[in-house]
Structures are given as structure tokens and as C-alpha cells.
Amino acid sequence: MGNAFDLPEAAQKRLKQMRGSDGKPAMFTSDLSVNEFLMVKQAGFAPVGLVMGSSIYHVGYQFLVPGLFGLFWKDQEIGVATQASYNARSLAMSRMIEEANALEADGIIGVRFQLPSYDWGKELLHVVILGTAVKNINGENFRGPKNQIFTSNLNGQDFWTLLKSGHRPLSLIMGNCVYALRQQGILQSFKQLGKNIEVPNYTQAIYAARESAQERMMAELGKSETKPDGVTGVNLEEKVNPHTDNRGNIEYYTIDFFSVGTSVIPYETKEPLSAPAFIQLMK
């Protein structure tokens, strides 16, 4: 992940209070629902605190040529924006992990990403990442290679089910792609007027962008030292931003595709799930 930095003083104070200090007992915060809290406890874990990380990242410039009426335009990936988006998420992730390490957690579940936007920073990408740090009640070691805590986007119920199925979470796996897609031209719009017809350039561009995000997620999985079995809980998110000319007309759109899931490895559970049974409803 990205480079960590010193936690702000307010964050250090909050984490110290959750750990317990000066004769005060430890206490936790969590975004788990009541049902999730119950299932996490049933899985043998206790929440130790809500952890977070953030990064505000400046996106560099990549020259795009809209061309005369779109004649020279080519729908394409914006490599500079793709890298900026990935770096910002990685930095936010590393800072969330740093908070979880300060709480001596075994892992983080229910991880979710937020991308706030501000009028004062149109060239800035703001990433916020949140999750609940948990610790095994029985003292089992659930950390990965090099004592790395596990990270997962699974909720409390899915976390319990995963453990009972004979697997445990290892880490979040990410892939992304920022793609530029031109606004439809006047001639193309007229051809489609009043018709049920596919828009090939939109279909192909978005398909290519999604595939790139998925491919990069799988490439990141292949680099893991632990050789996971696969990825579960995959979510594909997308954010569309219009780009206008000096007159306020939309020239093109950028679409940020982000694919994230939890890599898993085998785990010898003491209480496996029972085989599913069919229930016949009485009429």
C-alpha cells in the first residue's frame, strides 16, 4: 500500500481512549449494525474501534484532443487519472491500517470507500476509507504474512459465514480504470432518434474500462505472497464526471471504475456450517 504518515494528534488521542488509559477501561466505536455485532461475536471476534484513513490527491493533466465534431477523438483510458485514483485509495488504506495497528487489532471488516467532492478542488481527488477493527477473543493469530492485519469489505454476517465455510479473509484486492468517453455527436444522435438501437461506442468503451479494472484486480491478486484461493465479495463501483468547454457544453465524460474484493485463504474451522436443507412449505 501507500506510504503512511504520522497520525494527527486528535486521532492519536481517540485511539488512546479506545485502548484504555489512565485507569479508564477500554471502549470501542463501530459502524456495525446490531445483527452484525452479534455475528462478529459469534465468530469469536470483538470490535475494538472504528478506523479510518483519507487522502486528498492532486490529479495531473493528460492532453486529450476532442477534435472537430469528434472526428479525431478516440475513447481512451486516462492513465494519469487512473494512477492518481489508485494511489489516493492506497494511501487512505495504509492510514486506516495504521490506526488498526495502534489498536492492536487482528483485522478490519466492513471496509468501504467514499469519494467526497468539493467545488474548491475540482482537480483534487478526495478518498475516505472506513471500517471496523476487530480482534480475536481467543487469542488466535489471524494476521497474514509479515504480521499484516487482514482487511475485508465483508459485513459482519458474511464474515461469520466465510469463517464457517472454511476460509478466512486475507486482504482487500483493488483494480481501477479512469476512462474518457466522448459526448455523442449531432449526426449520431439523429440516427438514433426514436429508435431502439444499441450505442456501440458507449457499450465498447464502458466494457473495456470495466475489463481493465477487473484485470488489474486479478493481477494484484497474483502478486500476493500467500497465494489466495480467490476473491469474494467483489464490488464494482463507478463514478461519472462531465467535462465542459468554455461555453459550458459537455465535451466528454470521465468514468472512474473501481473494482474491490476480499482475497481469502483456507481456514480450519472447528464448527463448520451445516449442509443446506430443503424446506417444503405447506399449502
C-alpha positions in Angstrom: 0.0 0.0 0.0 1.0 3.7 0.0 3.2 5.4 2.4 1.9 6.0 5.9 2.3 9.3 7.8 2.1 10.4 11.4 -1.4 10.2 12.7 -3.0 13.6 13.7 -2.9 14.4 17.4 -6.7 14.1 17.6 -6.6 10.6 16.1 -3.9 9.5 18.5 -6.0 10.8 21.4 -9.1 9.0 20.1 -7.2 5.7 19.7 -5.6 6.0 23.1 -9.1 6.4 24.7 -10.3 3.3 22.9 -7.4 1.3 24.1 -8.0 2.4 27.7 -5.5 4.5 29.7 -5.0 6.3 33.0 -7.1 3.8 34.8 -10.0 4.1 32.4 -11.4 0.9 30.7 -11.1 0.3 27.0 -14.1 1.2 24.9 -14.9 0.8 21.2 -16.7 2.6 18.5 -18.2 0.7 15.5 -20.4 1.1 12.4 -21.6 -2.5 12.8 -25.4 -3.0 13.0 -26.7 -4.9 16.0 -27.0 -8.1 13.9 -23.5 -7.7 12.5 -22.2 -7.1 16.0 -23.8 -10.4 17.2 -22.4 -12.4 14.2 -18.9 -11.0 14.8 -19.1 -12.0 18.4 -20.4 -15.4 17.4 -17.3 -15.7 15.1 -15.0 -15.2 18.0 -14.1 -11.6 17.4 -14.7 -8.3 19.3 -14.8 -4.9 17.7 -12.0 -2.6 19.1 -12.7 0.6 17.2 -13.9 2.4 14.1 -10.8 3.1 12.0 -10.4 5.4 9.0 -7.9 6.9 6.6 -8.0 9.6 4.0 -6.1 11.2 1.2 -6.6 14.3 -0.9 -4.7 13.8 -4.1 -4.0 16.2 -7.0 -4.7 14.7 -10.4 -2.2 15.6 -13.1 -3.0 16.6 -16.6 -3.3 14.4 -19.7 -3.8 16.0 -23.0 -7.0 14.9 -24.8 -8.0 16.1 -28.3 -11.8 16.3 -28.8 -11.3 17.2 -32.4 -13.6 18.8 -34.9 -17.1 17.4 -34.2 -15.4 14.4 -32.7 -13.7 13.4 -35.9 -10.2 12.9 -34.3 -11.5 11.8 -30.9 -10.8 8.3 -29.5 -12.4 7.0 -26.4 -9.5 6.1 -24.2 -8.2 5.5 -20.7 -6.7 8.5 -18.9 -3.6 6.8 -17.5 -2.6 9.8 -15.3 -6.1 9.9 -13.6 -6.1 6.1 -13.2 -2.8 6.1 -11.4 -3.9 9.1 -9.2 -7.1 7.3 -8.2 -5.3 4.1 -7.3 -2.6 6.0 -5.3 -5.1 8.0 -3.3 -7.0 4.9 -2.3 -3.8 3.1 -1.4 -2.6 6.0 0.8 -6.0 6.1 2.5 -5.9 2.3 3.1 -2.4 2.5 4.6 -3.6 5.1 7.1 -6.6 3.1 8.1 -4.4 0.1 8.7 -2.1 2.3 10.8 -5.0 3.2 13.1 -5.9 -0.5 13.4 -2.3 -1.4 14.3 -2.4 1.2 17.0 -5.5 -0.6 18.4 -3.6 -4.0 18.2 -6.4 -5.3 16.0 -6.2 -8.6 14.0 -8.1 -7.2 11.1 -10.6 -4.7 9.7 -14.1 -5.7 8.3 -16.9 -3.8 6.6 -14.4 -1.6 4.7 -16.0 1.0 2.4 -14.7 3.8 0.3 -16.2 7.3 0.0 -15.3 9.9 -2.6 -16.5 13.3 -1.5 -16.2 16.2 -4.0 -15.7 19.9 -3.4 -16.2 23.0 -5.6 -12.9 24.4 -4.4 -10.9 21.4 -5.5 -12.1 20.2 -9.0 -8.6 18.9 -9.7 -8.4 17.2 -6.4 -9.4 13.6 -5.6 -10.6 13.0 -2.0 -10.7 9.4 -0.8 -12.1 8.4 2.6 -12.0 4.8 3.8 -13.7 3.4 6.9 -14.0 0.1 8.6 -14.3 -1.6 12.0 -11.1 -3.1 13.5 -11.7 -6.4 15.2 -9.6 -8.7 17.5 -9.9 -12.4 18.1 -11.3 -13.1 21.5 -9.5 -16.5 21.9 -6.0 -15.1 21.0 -5.8 -17.0 17.7 -3.4 -15.4 15.1 -5.4 -14.1 12.2 -2.7 -11.9 10.8 -1.2 -12.5 7.4 2.4 -12.6 6.2 4.9 -10.2 7.9 2.3 -9.8 10.7 0.0 -7.8 8.3 -3.6 -7.4 9.6 -6.3 -8.6 7.3 -8.7 -6.2 5.6 -12.1 -7.1 4.2 -15.1 -5.4 2.7 -17.4 -8.2 4.0 -20.1 -7.2 6.5 -20.5 -8.9 9.9 -22.8 -11.7 8.6 -20.7 -12.5 5.6 -17.5 -12.5 7.8 -19.1 -15.1 10.1 -20.3 -17.2 7.1 -16.8 -17.1 5.5 -15.1 -18.4 8.6 -17.7 -21.2 8.9 -17.2 -22.1 5.3 -13.5 -23.0 5.9 -11.9 -19.8 4.6 -10.7 -16.5 6.2 -10.0 -13.1 4.8 -6.5 -12.0 3.9 -6.6 -8.5 2.3 -8.6 -6.2 0.0 -7.7 -6.5 -3.6 -8.2 -3.5 -5.9 -8.2 -2.5 -9.5 -9.4 0.6 -11.3 -9.6 2.4 -14.6 -10.5 6.1 -15.5 -11.8 6.3 -19.0 -12.7 9.2 -21.2 -15.9 8.9 -23.3 -16.9 11.5 -25.8 -20.3 13.1 -25.9 -22.4 11.8 -28.8 -22.3 13.9 -32.0 -25.3 15.5 -33.7 -25.3 13.1 -36.6 -25.2 10.0 -34.3 -28.0 11.4 -32.2 -30.2 11.9 -35.3 -29.5 8.3 -36.4 -30.9 7.0 -33.1 -33.8 9.4 -32.8 -37.0 7.5 -31.9 -35.3 4.1 -32.4 -34.5 1.1 -30.1 -30.8 0.7 -31.0 -27.6 0.0 -29.2 -25.0 2.8 -28.9 -21.8 0.8 -29.9 -19.2 3.4 -28.8 -20.7 3.7 -25.3 -21.0 0.0 -24.9 -17.5 -0.8 -26.1 -15.8 2.0 -24.1 -17.5 1.1 -20.8 -17.0 -2.6 -21.4 -13.3 -2.0 -22.0 -13.0 0.1 -18.9 -14.7 -2.4 -16.6 -12.5 -5.2 -18.0 -9.3 -3.2 -17.3 -10.4 -2.6 -13.7 -11.2 -6.3 -13.2 -7.9 -7.4 -14.9 -5.9 -5.2 -12.6 -7.6 -6.5 -9.6 -6.8 -10.1 -10.7 -3.2 -9.0 -11.4 -2.9 -7.6 -7.9 -4.2 -10.9 -6.6 -1.5 -12.8 -8.5 1.2 -10.8 -6.8 0.2 -11.9 -3.3 2.9 -13.8 -1.4 0.3 -16.1 0.3 -1.3 -17.4 -2.9 -5.0 -16.9 -2.0 -7.7 -19.2 -3.3 -9.6 -16.3 -4.9 -11.6 -13.2 -4.2 -15.1 -12.9 -2.7 -17.5 -10.0 -2.1 -16.4 -8.2 -5.3 -18.0 -4.8 -5.8 -17.7 -2.8 -9.0 -18.3 0.9 -8.4 -18.3 3.7 -11.0 -18.4 7.5 -10.8 -19.2 9.6 -13.8 -17.9 13.2 -14.2 -18.9 15.5 -17.1 -16.2 17.8 -18.6 -17.3 21.1 -20.3 -15.8 23.6 -22.6 -15.6 27.3 -22.0 -19.2 27.8 -23.0 -20.5 25.2 -20.6 -21.1 22.5 -23.3 -20.3 18.9 -22.3 -17.3 17.7 -24.4 -16.7 14.4 -22.8 -17.2 12.3 -19.7 -14.7 10.6 -17.4 -15.8 7.3 -15.8 -13.9 6.0 -12.8 -14.4 2.3 -12.5 -13.2 0.7 -9.2 -13.2 -3.0 -8.5 -12.6 -4.3 -5.0 -13.0 -7.6 -3.2 -11.6 -9.7 -0.4 -8.9 -12.3 -1.1 -9.4 -15.5 1.0 -7.3 -18.4 2.1 -8.3 -21.8 3.7 -9.0 -21.9 7.4 -9.7 -24.9 9.6 -12.9 -24.1 11.4 -13.9 -26.0 14.5 -17.6 -25.6 13.8 -18.3 -25.8 10.0 -21.6 -24.8 8.5 -24.3 -27.5 8.3 -25.3 -28.8 4.9 -28.2 -26.8 3.5 -31.6 -28.4 3.8 -34.7 -28.0 1.6 -37.9 -27.0 3.4 -41.3 -27.8 1.8 -43.9 -25.2 2.5 -47.4 -26.4 3.4 -50.2 -25.0 1.3 
